[in-house]
Amino acid sequence: MKLAEQIEQYLLEQTRRLFPESPDLDDAETVHRMRVASRRLRVGLEFFADGFDPRECRQLLRQIARLGDALGVVRVLDVNLTLLRGGSVRNIPSNRAEQLALLRKRVPPRTELEELYRAMTTAKIASRVETLVVQRRGKTDGLAALADLRRVLRRCLERFDEKHREVAFHKLRIAVKKYRYGLEIAETVFGADVGGRMESVKTLQELMGTCHDVEVLMERLPKGPLKKYFAKEHRRRYETVKKFLDGGRRWVKKVKLDNE
């Protein structure tokens, strides 16, 4: 398969996953899959932006970001509920009340998500993305695009090493996420041998994600036993992230792509 066809196939697959027909937005897994597809599609469009109409690409990226943000709000509440339903916290006083409160909070953002999705379907956003992808022209410097993501990741790692603060943590988490999808593109589209980088980056993304999940939940909880429990859990997960980073960083090494 030619490179242009591989690029098209990858981006169209993410578009179909983001815009499934009649998605069940009450289903947590559906929301999760759509949110992941929105991230992959945004990174993919940015990765191959040199072959797109710049104005149309920017507009579509903004629309995809809007949908991704709306999916994210609902997804965060779903994750919060999963954490509260965990076996180790079932017997903590007020837990049931907090679950019910979060379920009630989920209703407005879920309704807004449904309205936004309907509006984007009416505006044929998916069709516009497909047209943009199919009409793509030019040669992509995949090595340079991946190097840009890697450069941002390295800078975020350095800043996190200097100051273990919340802002540095979240910037690193986002950089790790984007680099993971960049590696995925390098492997899937360009046939690059990413070695053990992919698994390492996925592991780090998951560790940082679970740490962030607890942090977000704590912001919603009132003072009490439940919040104290999750404060302790957050410290444990944060230390796990630091331990992983202290264990070596071979996954940040450069990747060699096949001839493009």
C-alpha positions in Angstrom: 0.0 0.0 0.0 1.3 3.5 -0.9 2.1 6.0 1.8 -0.7 8.3 0.7 -3.2 5.4 1.0 -1.9 4.5 4.5 -2.3 8.0 5.7 -5.8 8.2 4.3 -6.8 4.9 5.9 -5.5 5.8 9.3 -7.2 9.2 9.4 -10.5 8.0 8.0 -10.6 5.2 10.6 -10.2 7.7 13.4 -12.9 9.8 11.8 -15.4 6.9 11.7 -14.6 6.1 15.4 -15.2 9.7 16.4 -18.5 9.9 14.5 -20.2 6.6 14.8 -23.8 6.3 13.7 -26.3 6.9 16.6 -23.7 6.5 19.5 -25.0 5.6 22.9 -23.7 8.5 24.9 -25.0 7.0 28.2 -22.5 4.2 27.7 -19.2 5.0 29.4 -17.1 2.8 27.0 -18.7 4.5 23.9 -17.8 7.9 25.3 -14.2 6.7 26.1 -13.7 5.3 22.5 -14.9 8.5 20.9 -12.7 10.6 23.1 -9.6 8.6 22.3 -10.5 8.8 18.6 -10.8 12.6 18.9 -7.3 12.7 20.3 -5.8 10.4 17.6 -7.5 12.4 14.9 -6.3 15.7 16.1 -2.7 14.5 16.4 -3.0 12.8 13.0 -4.3 16.0 11.3 -1.5 18.0 12.8 1.1 15.3 11.9 0.1 15.4 8.2 -0.9 19.1 8.1 1.6 20.0 5.4 -0.6 18.4 2.8 -4.0 19.9 3.9 -5.7 23.2 3.1 -4.5 25.2 6.2 -7.7 27.2 6.7 -10.0 24.2 6.5 -7.7 22.1 8.7 -7.6 24.8 11.4 -11.4 25.1 11.4 -11.9 21.3 11.6 -9.3 21.0 14.4 -11.2 23.5 16.4 -14.5 21.6 15.9 -12.9 18.3 16.8 -11.4 19.9 19.9 -14.8 21.2 20.9 -16.3 17.7 20.6 -13.3 16.2 22.4 -13.7 18.6 25.3 -17.4 17.8 25.6 -16.6 14.1 25.6 -13.9 14.7 28.2 -16.3 16.3 30.7 -18.6 13.3 30.5 -15.7 10.8 30.6 -14.2 12.4 33.7 -17.5 12.0 35.6 -17.7 8.4 34.4 -14.2 7.8 35.8 -15.1 9.5 39.0 -18.0 7.2 39.5 -15.8 4.1 38.8 -13.4 5.2 41.4 -16.2 5.7 44.0 -17.6 2.3 43.2 -14.3 0.6 43.9 -14.3 -2.2 46.4 -11.9 -0.5 48.8 -14.1 2.6 49.2 -17.6 1.1 49.4 -17.7 1.2 53.2 -16.5 4.8 53.6 -19.3 7.0 55.0 -21.1 9.3 52.5 -19.7 7.4 49.5 -23.2 6.5 48.2 -24.3 10.1 48.5 -21.3 11.3 46.5 -22.1 8.7 43.8 -25.7 10.0 43.5 -24.4 13.6 43.4 -22.0 12.7 40.5 -24.8 10.9 38.6 -26.9 14.1 38.8 -24.0 16.2 37.7 -23.5 13.9 34.6 -26.9 14.8 33.2 -26.3 18.4 31.9 -22.9 17.7 30.2 -24.3 14.5 28.7 -27.2 16.5 27.2 -24.8 19.2 25.9 -22.7 16.5 24.4 -25.7 15.0 22.6 -26.7 18.4 21.3 -23.2 19.2 20.1 -22.8 15.8 18.4 -26.2 16.3 16.7 -25.1 19.8 15.5 -21.8 18.5 14.1 -23.6 15.7 12.3 -26.0 18.2 10.7 -23.0 20.4 9.8 -21.4 17.3 8.2 -18.1 17.7 10.1 -17.2 14.1 9.5 -17.7 14.5 5.7 -15.6 17.6 5.7 -12.8 15.8 7.5 -13.0 12.9 5.0 -12.9 15.4 2.1 -9.9 17.1 3.6 -8.1 13.8 4.0 -8.9 12.4 0.6 -7.8 15.7 -1.1 -4.5 15.7 0.7 -1.5 16.5 -1.4 2.2 16.7 -0.8 4.9 14.7 0.9 4.9 14.4 4.7 8.2 14.6 6.6 7.1 12.0 9.2 10.5 12.1 10.9 10.3 15.9 11.5 6.7 15.7 12.8 7.6 13.0 15.3 10.8 14.9 16.2 8.6 17.9 17.1 6.5 15.8 19.4 9.6 14.3 21.0 11.2 17.7 21.5 8.1 18.9 23.4 8.1 15.8 25.4 11.8 16.2 26.4 11.3 19.8 27.4 8.3 18.9 29.5 10.3 16.1 31.2 13.1 18.5 32.0 10.7 21.0 33.5 9.0 18.3 35.6 12.5 17.1 36.8 13.2 20.7 37.9 9.9 21.3 39.6 7.6 18.5 40.6 4.6 20.8 40.4 1.0 20.4 39.2 1.4 22.5 36.1 4.6 20.7 35.0 2.9 17.3 35.7 -0.1 18.1 33.5 2.0 19.5 30.6 4.1 16.4 30.7 0.9 14.2 30.7 -0.4 15.9 27.6 3.0 15.7 25.9 3.2 11.9 26.7 -0.2 11.4 25.3 0.6 13.2 22.0 3.9 11.4 21.6 2.2 8.1 22.1 -0.1 8.8 19.2 2.8 10.1 17.2 4.6 6.8 17.7 1.4 4.9 16.7 1.4 6.8 13.4 5.1 6.2 12.9 4.5 2.4 13.4 1.1 2.1 11.6 1.6 4.4 8.7 5.4 4.5 8.1 6.2 1.0 9.3 8.7 2.3 11.8 10.2 0.0 14.4 9.4 1.8 17.6 10.8 -1.1 19.7 9.7 -1.0 23.3 8.9 2.7 23.2 5.2 2.2 22.6 4.6 0.0 25.6 6.7 2.2 27.8 4.9 5.4 26.7 1.5 3.7 27.0 2.4 2.6 30.6 3.5 6.1 31.5 0.3 7.6 30.0 -1.8 5.2 32.0 0.0 5.8 35.2 -0.2 9.6 34.8 -3.9 9.3 33.8 -4.9 7.3 36.8 -3.1 9.9 39.0 -4.9 12.7 37.3 -8.3 10.9 37.7 -7.9 10.8 41.5 -6.8 14.5 41.5 -10.0 15.5 39.6 -12.2 13.5 41.9 -10.7 15.1 45.0 -11.7 18.5 43.6 -15.3 17.4 43.7 -15.3 15.9 47.2 -16.1 17.7 50.4 -13.7 17.4 53.4 -14.1 14.0 55.2 -13.0 10.4 55.2 -13.6 9.9 51.5 -11.4 12.8 50.6 -8.6 11.7 53.0 -8.7 8.2 51.4 -8.2 9.6 47.9 -5.6 12.1 49.0 -3.5 9.1 50.2 -4.3 7.2 47.0 -3.2 10.2 44.9 0.2 10.3 46.7 0.7 6.6 46.1 -0.1 7.0 42.4 2.1 10.1 42.1 5.0 8.2 43.6 4.4 5.4 41.1 4.8 7.8 38.2 8.0 9.2 39.7 9.4 5.7 40.2 8.7 4.9 36.6 10.5 8.0 35.3 13.4 7.3 37.6 13.7 3.8 36.1 15.1 5.0 32.8 14.0 6.8 29.7 15.1 4.8 26.7 11.6 5.4 25.3 12.5 9.0 24.5 15.3 7.9 22.0 14.9 8.9 18.4 12.9 6.8 16.0 14.2 5.9 12.5 11.4 5.8 9.9 11.4 3.8 6.7 12.1 5.7 3.5 9.1 8.0 2.9 
